[in-house]
Amino acid sequence: MSSGMMPASMAAGRLTIDLGALAANWQDLAARAGGAATAAAVKGDAYGIGIGPAARALAEAGCHTFFVALPEEGLRVRDAVSDAAIYVLGGLIPDAGEAYVAADLRPVLNSRPELEEWAAIRRRGARTSAALHVDTGMNRLGLTLGELRKLAERRDLHEALGLSLVMSHLACADTPDHPLNRKQLAAFRAVRTLIPDLPASLANSAGIFLGQEYHFDVVRPGIALYGGRPVNGIANPMRPVATLEALVLQVREAKAGETIGYGAGETLRRPSRIAIVGVGYADGYQRRAGASDRRMGASGFVRGASAPILGRVSMDLIALDVTEVSGVERGDWVELFGPNVAIDDVAAHADTISYELLTALGPRYSRTYVGGPVQSRD
């Protein structure tokens, strides 16, 4: 069933989202997590696929706990899954505490000012719980270990803040042999010693693959749920969730020695047949995925064969070399990533990561949700 603002009949790009694959990926990760509860990170509009459909599909698969970046995202999860535990990673937005309480959104408390503001809200009778975030080496959000030591001396800590979780975040888990992983593990074990009676969470997608000692009580996968490769240098065990396709708008012939696209960035080495497709960087397909005389770009997949990009990715269009692909014509659909074109391979050609490709997906696609319990976008 199609969904989203762009009617399928008017779109030159389409996005098919397999909610069954999303659910299967969550179940796979839950099995790998062993005895730890498996939550889901659905920030960034569920990594671009639609937060409402994603949350509902994950809940039906068995997920009860969700992590978002902002309270507005938390409200959309609450609309989709009324009984979910929802943590807001961005913490307590100043002067917005009552909105958290009204929707039972749990702030991830990252700093002393947040702690003080949340304690004041709790003193006024709020019963919403919160998480405590301790930085173990990322140097982004979170209390320092020194701040935690002082905080842990308070006998009324849990009552004052209503704590339900203590957490940290791994910086280099996608590189298993990085020394910071062990350092962060040791630091988080020290956190557990200071606050021993709270459920604890350290592992993201890649952290799950580091092994059981990183799992603690709750794991919170993100990119792996959506089909991205969780660990560098190994085969991706996850099922693709999002398939991006572009419509062939024109097929044209060009001679050897002619150039393609803006900047004349690529010169043809042979007479070529070129398919022009209706997606570009305005749709979130990264400009850096294009090709030039000095570097290969990403590829599409059409009529059962690979077709490399020629020249630059422009705002609305991409050129593909279909010289060796029989029968390509106007009206064909080209897969730009999905089951035949790994999203991580496209990201590598664009010198980026699959997270950026997914979260940059624009509004000009028609969207179709398949394989799951929900069909609406939000």
ZIGIKA-V276358 format. One record per pair of residues at least 24 apart in sequence whose ideal C-beta (glycine too) atoms are under 10 Angstrom apart, sorted by the first residue. I is the first residue (numbers start at 1). GAP is how many residues later the second one is. Records with the same first field share a line. If there is no record, write none. Layout:
I = GAP / GAP
This chain:
1 = 366 / 367 / 368 / 369 / 373 / 374 / 375
2 = 364 / 365 / 366 / 367 / 373 / 375
3 = 47 / 49 / 50 / 363 / 364 / 365 / 366 / 371 / 372 / 373 / 374 / 375
4 = 46 / 359 / 360 / 361 / 362 / 363 / 364 / 365 / 372 / 373 / 374
5 = 358 / 359 / 360 / 361 / 362 / 372
6 = 356 / 357 / 358 / 359 / 360 / 361
7 = 359
8 = 357 / 358 / 359 / 360
9 = 357
10 = 354 / 356
11 = 234 / 235 / 236 / 267 / 268 / 272 / 353 / 354 / 355 / 356
12 = 233 / 234 / 235 / 236 / 237 / 265 / 266 / 267 / 268 / 271 / 304 / 305 / 321 / 352 / 353 / 354
13 = 231 / 232 / 233 / 234 / 264 / 265 / 266 / 267 / 269 / 270 / 271 / 272 / 303 / 320 / 321 / 323 / 348 / 349 / 351 / 352 / 353
14 = 229 / 230 / 231 / 232 / 233 / 265 / 319 / 351 / 352 / 353 / 354
15 = 33 / 34 / 35 / 227 / 228 / 229 / 230 / 268 / 269 / 321 / 323 / 346 / 347 / 349 / 350 / 351 / 352 / 353 / 354
16 = 225 / 226 / 227 / 228 / 229 / 319 / 322 / 349 / 350 / 351 / 352 / 353 / 354 / 355
17 = 29 / 31 / 32 / 33 / 36 / 37 / 40 / 209 / 224 / 225 / 226 / 344 / 350 / 351 / 352 / 353 / 354 / 355 / 360
18 = 31 / 39 / 209 / 221 / 222 / 223 / 224 / 225 / 320 / 321 / 350 / 351 / 352 / 353 / 354
19 = 30 / 31 / 34 / 35 / 37 / 38 / 39 / 41 / 42 / 222 / 350 / 351 / 352 / 353 / 354 / 355 / 356
20 = 37 / 41 / 219 / 221 / 349 / 350 / 351 / 352 / 353
21 = 36 / 204 / 205 / 206 / 217 / 218 / 219 / 220 / 221 / 222 / 318 / 349 / 350 / 351
22 = 24 / 25 / 27 / 31 / 32 / 35 / 36 / 39 / 203 / 204 / 205 / 216 / 217 / 219 / 220 / 347 / 349 / 350
23 = 31 / 34 / 35 / 36 / 37 / 38 / 39 / 40 / 202 / 216 / 218 / 348 / 349 / 350
24 = 37 / 201 / 214 / 215 / 217 / 347
25 = 33 / 36 / 180 / 196 / 199 / 200 / 201 / 202 / 203 / 205 / 212 / 213 / 214 / 215 / 216
26 = 28 / 31 / 32 / 33 / 35 / 36 / 37 / 195 / 198 / 199
27 = 31 / 34 / 35 / 36
28 = 180 / 193 / 196 / 197 / 209 / 210 / 211
29 = 34 / 174 / 176 / 179 / 180 / 190 / 191 / 192 / 195 / 196 / 201 / 208 / 209
30 = 31 / 32 / 33 / 178 / 189 / 191
32 = 171 / 176 / 177 / 179 / 180 / 183 / 187 / 189 / 192 / 198 / 205
33 = 170 / 174 / 175 / 179 / 181 / 182 / 183 / 185 / 186 / 187 / 188
34 = 174 / 177 / 178 / 181 / 185
35 = 177 / 180 / 181 / 182
36 = 163 / 164 / 165 / 166 / 167 / 172 / 176 / 178 / 179 / 180 / 181 / 182 / 183 / 184
37 = 26 / 27 / 28 / 48 / 162 / 164 / 178 / 179 / 180 / 181 / 182 / 183
38 = 24 / 25 / 26 / 27 / 165 / 170 / 177 / 180 / 181 / 182 / 183 / 187
39 = 24 / 25 / 26 / 27 / 28 / 45 / 46 / 47 / 48 / 126 / 162 / 179 / 180 / 181 / 182 / 183
40 = 24 / 25 / 26 / 27 / 28 / 37 / 44 / 179 / 180 / 181 / 182 / 185 / 186
41 = 25 / 26 / 27 / 28 / 46 / 48 / 163 / 164 / 179 / 180 / 181 / 182 / 183 / 184 / 185
42 = 24 / 25 / 26 / 27 / 31 / 32 / 34 / 35 / 38 / 39 / 42 / 44 / 180 / 183 / 184
43 = 24 / 25 / 26 / 27 / 30 / 31 / 34 / 45 / 46 / 47 / 179 / 316
44 = 24 / 25 / 26 / 29 / 178 / 182 / 311 / 312 / 314 / 315 / 316
45 = 28 / 31 / 313 / 314 / 316 / 332 / 333
46 = 27 / 30 / 31 / 34 / 176 / 179 / 180 / 195 / 312 / 313
47 = 175 / 176 / 178 / 179 / 180 / 181 / 194 / 195 / 307 / 308 / 310 / 311 / 312 / 314
48 = 178 / 193 / 194 / 236 / 307 / 308 / 309 / 310 / 311 / 312 / 313 / 314
49 = 176 / 177 / 178 / 192 / 193 / 309 / 310 / 312 / 318 / 320 / 328
50 = 26 / 30 / 192 / 311 / 317 / 319 / 324 / 326 / 327 / 328
51 = 24 / 25 / 26 / 28 / 29 / 326 / 327
52 = 24 / 25 / 27 / 28 / 29 / 322 / 324 / 325 / 326
53 = 27 / 314 / 316 / 319 / 320 / 321 / 322 / 323 / 324 / 325
54 = 26 / 171 / 172 / 187 / 315 / 318 / 320
55 = 24 / 25 / 26 / 29 / 31 / 319 / 323
56 = 24 / 25 / 316 / 317 / 318 / 319 / 320
57 = 184 / 312 / 314 / 315 / 316 / 317
58 = 26 / 167 / 314
59 = 24 / 25 / 314 / 315
60 = 312 / 313 / 314
61 = 311 / 312
63 = 158 / 162
65 = 41 / 99 / 100 / 134 / 136 / 153 / 155
66 = 154
67 = 39 / 41 / 64 / 100 / 134 / 137 / 151 / 153 / 154 / 155
68 = 37 / 40
69 = 39
70 = 26 / 35
71 = 25 / 26 / 28 / 29 / 32 / 34 / 36
72 = 24 / 27 / 33
73 = 32
74 = 25 / 26 / 29 / 30 / 31 / 32 / 33
75 = 24 / 25 / 27 / 28 / 30
76 = 302
77 = 26 / 28
78 = 24 / 25 / 26 / 27
79 = 24 / 299
80 = 294 / 296 / 298
85 = 44 / 46 / 79 / 80 / 133
87 = 42 / 43 / 44 / 46 / 77 / 78 / 80 / 114 / 131 / 133
88 = 42 / 43
89 = 42 / 44 / 52 / 78 / 80 / 131
90 = 51
91 = 26 / 27 / 39 / 40 / 42 / 50 / 51
92 = 24 / 25 / 26 / 29 / 38
93 = 24
97 = 24 / 25 / 27 / 29 / 31
98 = 26 / 28
100 = 26 / 28 / 30
101 = 24 / 25 / 26 / 27
102 = 24 / 26
103 = 25
104 = 24 / 25
105 = 25
106 = 24 / 25 / 56 / 57 / 58 / 59
107 = 24 / 25 / 26 / 54
108 = 24 / 25 / 33 / 34 / 57 / 58 / 59 / 93
109 = 24 / 32 / 33 / 34 / 42 / 52 / 54
110 = 24 / 25 / 30 / 31 / 32 / 33
111 = 30 / 31 / 32 / 33 / 36
112 = 31 / 35 / 38 / 39
114 = 27 / 29 / 47
115 = 28 / 32 / 36 / 42 / 45 / 46
116 = 44
118 = 42 / 43 / 44 / 45
119 = 37 / 38 / 40 / 41 / 42 / 43
120 = 40
121 = 40 / 41
122 = 37 / 38 / 39 / 40
123 = 37
126 = 36
127 = 35
128 = 34 / 36
129 = 29 / 32 / 33 / 34 / 35 / 36
130 = 31 / 32 / 33 / 34 / 35
131 = 30 / 32 / 33 / 34 / 35 / 36 / 67 / 68 / 70 / 87
132 = 25 / 26 / 29 / 31 / 32 / 33 / 34 / 35 / 36 / 59 / 63 / 66 / 68
133 = 32 / 33 / 34 / 35 / 36 / 68
134 = 32 / 33 / 34 / 35 / 53 / 54 / 56 / 57 / 58 / 60 / 61 / 66
135 = 33 / 34 / 36 / 49 / 52 / 56
136 = 31 / 32 / 33 / 34 / 35 / 44 / 47 / 48 / 49 / 50 / 51 / 52 / 53 / 54 / 55 / 66
137 = 31 / 32 / 33 / 34 / 35 / 43 / 44 / 46 / 47 / 48 / 49 / 50 / 51
138 = 30 / 31 / 32 / 33 / 34 / 42 / 46
139 = 32
140 = 29 / 31
141 = 28
142 = 25 / 26 / 27
143 = 25 / 48
145 = 42 / 43 / 45 / 46 / 49
148 = 42 / 43 / 46 / 47
149 = 41 / 42 / 45
151 = 43 / 44
152 = 39 / 41 / 42 / 43 / 44
153 = 41
157 = 38 / 41
158 = 37 / 39 / 40
163 = 32 / 34 / 35 / 36
164 = 34 / 35
165 = 33 / 34 / 35 / 36 / 52 / 53 / 55
166 = 25 / 26 / 28 / 29 / 30 / 31 / 32 / 33 / 34 / 35 / 36 / 50 / 51 / 52
167 = 24 / 31 / 32 / 33 / 34 / 35 / 36 / 49 / 50 / 51 / 53
168 = 32 / 33 / 34 / 35 / 48
169 = 32 / 33 / 34 / 35 / 38 / 51
170 = 32 / 33 / 34 / 35 / 36 / 37 / 40 / 44
171 = 33
172 = 34 / 60
173 = 29 / 30 / 31 / 32 / 33 / 34 / 35 / 36 / 37 / 41 / 57 / 58 / 59
174 = 30 / 31 / 32 / 33 / 35 / 36 / 49 / 54 / 55 / 56 / 57 / 58 / 59 / 60 / 179
175 = 31 / 56 / 57 / 58
176 = 30 / 33 / 34 / 35 / 55 / 56 / 57 / 58
177 = 56
178 = 54
181 = 25 / 26 / 29 / 33
182 = 28 / 31
184 = 30
185 = 25 / 26 / 28 / 29 / 31
188 = 26 / 28
189 = 24 / 27
192 = 24 / 25
204 = 26
205 = 24 / 25 / 26 / 33
206 = 24 / 25 / 26
207 = 24
209 = 25 / 28
222 = 133
223 = 120 / 121 / 130 / 131 / 132 / 135
226 = 117 / 128 / 129 / 132 / 133
227 = 110 / 111 / 112 / 115 / 116 / 117 / 127 / 131
228 = 114 / 115 / 116 / 119 / 125 / 126 / 127 / 129 / 130
229 = 113 / 114 / 115 / 116 / 118 / 119 / 124 / 125
232 = 112
236 = 106 / 107 / 108 / 109 / 118
239 = 100
240 = 97 / 98 / 99 / 100 / 101 / 102 / 103
241 = 97 / 102 / 117 / 130
242 = 95 / 96 / 101 / 112 / 115 / 116 / 119 / 125
243 = 90 / 92 / 93 / 94 / 95 / 96 / 97 / 98 / 100 / 125 / 127
244 = 35 / 39 / 40 / 41 / 56 / 90 / 91 / 92 / 93 / 94 / 97 / 99 / 102 / 113 / 114 / 117 / 121
245 = 32 / 34 / 55 / 56 / 57 / 87 / 88 / 89 / 90 / 91 / 92 / 93 / 120 / 121
246 = 29 / 30 / 31 / 32 / 33 / 34 / 37 / 39 / 54 / 56 / 71 / 72 / 74 / 86 / 87 / 88 / 89 / 90 / 119
247 = 28 / 29 / 30 / 31 / 32 / 83 / 84 / 85 / 86 / 87
248 = 27 / 28 / 29 / 30 / 52 / 54 / 72 / 74 / 80 / 81 / 82 / 83 / 84 / 85 / 86
249 = 26 / 27 / 28 / 29 / 67 / 68 / 81 / 82
250 = 24 / 25 / 26 / 27 / 28 / 67 / 69 / 79 / 80
251 = 24 / 25 / 69 / 71 / 76 / 77 / 78 / 79 / 80 / 81
252 = 24 / 67
253 = 70
254 = 56 / 65 / 67 / 69
259 = 34 / 51 / 52
260 = 30 / 31 / 32 / 49 / 50 / 51 / 52 / 59 / 61
261 = 29 / 30 / 31 / 48 / 49 / 50 / 51 / 52 / 53 / 56 / 57 / 58
262 = 25 / 28 / 49 / 50 / 51 / 52 / 53 / 55
263 = 27 / 29 / 48 / 49 / 51
264 = 28 / 29 / 47 / 48
265 = 25 / 26 / 27 / 28 / 29 / 30 / 32 / 45 / 46 / 47
266 = 24 / 25 / 26 / 27 / 28 / 29 / 30 / 31 / 43 / 44 / 45 / 46 / 53 / 55
267 = 25 / 26 / 43 / 44
268 = 42 / 43 / 53 / 55
269 = 24
270 = 51 / 53
271 = 52
272 = 38 / 47 / 49 / 50 / 51 / 52
273 = 34 / 47 / 48 / 49 / 50 / 51 / 52 / 53 / 55
274 = 33 / 36 / 37 / 45 / 46 / 47 / 48 / 49 / 54
275 = 25 / 27 / 32 / 35 / 43 / 44 / 45 / 46 / 47 / 48 / 50 / 53 / 54 / 55 / 57 / 59
276 = 34 / 41 / 42 / 43 / 44 / 54
277 = 25 / 30 / 32 / 39 / 40 / 41 / 42 / 43 / 55 / 56 / 57 / 59
278 = 38 / 39 / 40 / 56 / 86
279 = 34 / 37 / 38 / 39 / 55 / 57 / 83 / 85 / 86
280 = 32 / 33 / 34 / 35 / 36 / 37 / 38 / 82 / 84
281 = 31 / 32 / 33 / 34 / 35 / 36 / 37 / 79 / 81
282 = 32 / 33 / 34 / 35 / 80 / 81 / 82
283 = 30 / 32 / 33 / 35 / 53 / 77 / 78 / 79 / 80 / 81 / 82
284 = 72 / 73 / 74 / 75 / 76 / 77 / 78 / 79 / 80 / 81
285 = 24 / 28 / 33 / 51 / 52 / 61 / 65 / 72 / 75 / 76 / 77
286 = 27 / 60 / 61 / 63 / 64 / 65 / 66 / 70 / 71 / 74
287 = 25 / 26 / 27 / 28 / 63
288 = 24 / 25 / 59 / 61 / 62 / 63 / 64
289 = 24 / 29 / 47 / 48 / 56 / 57 / 58 / 59 / 60 / 61 / 62 / 63 / 68
290 = 24 / 28 / 29 / 59 / 60
291 = 28 / 30 / 58
295 = 54
296 = 53
297 = 24 / 49 / 52 / 53
298 = 38 / 39 / 43 / 47 / 48 / 49 / 50 / 51 / 52
299 = 35 / 36 / 37 / 38 / 41 / 42 / 46 / 47 / 50
300 = 25 / 33 / 34 / 35 / 36 / 37 / 40 / 41 / 46
301 = 24 / 32 / 33 / 34 / 35 / 36 / 37 / 38 / 39 / 40
302 = 25 / 26 / 30 / 31 / 32 / 33 / 34 / 38
303 = 24 / 25 / 26 / 29 / 30 / 31
304 = 36
305 = 35
306 = 29 / 34 / 35
307 = 27 / 28 / 34
308 = 41
309 = 27 / 37 / 40
313 = 37
316 = 48
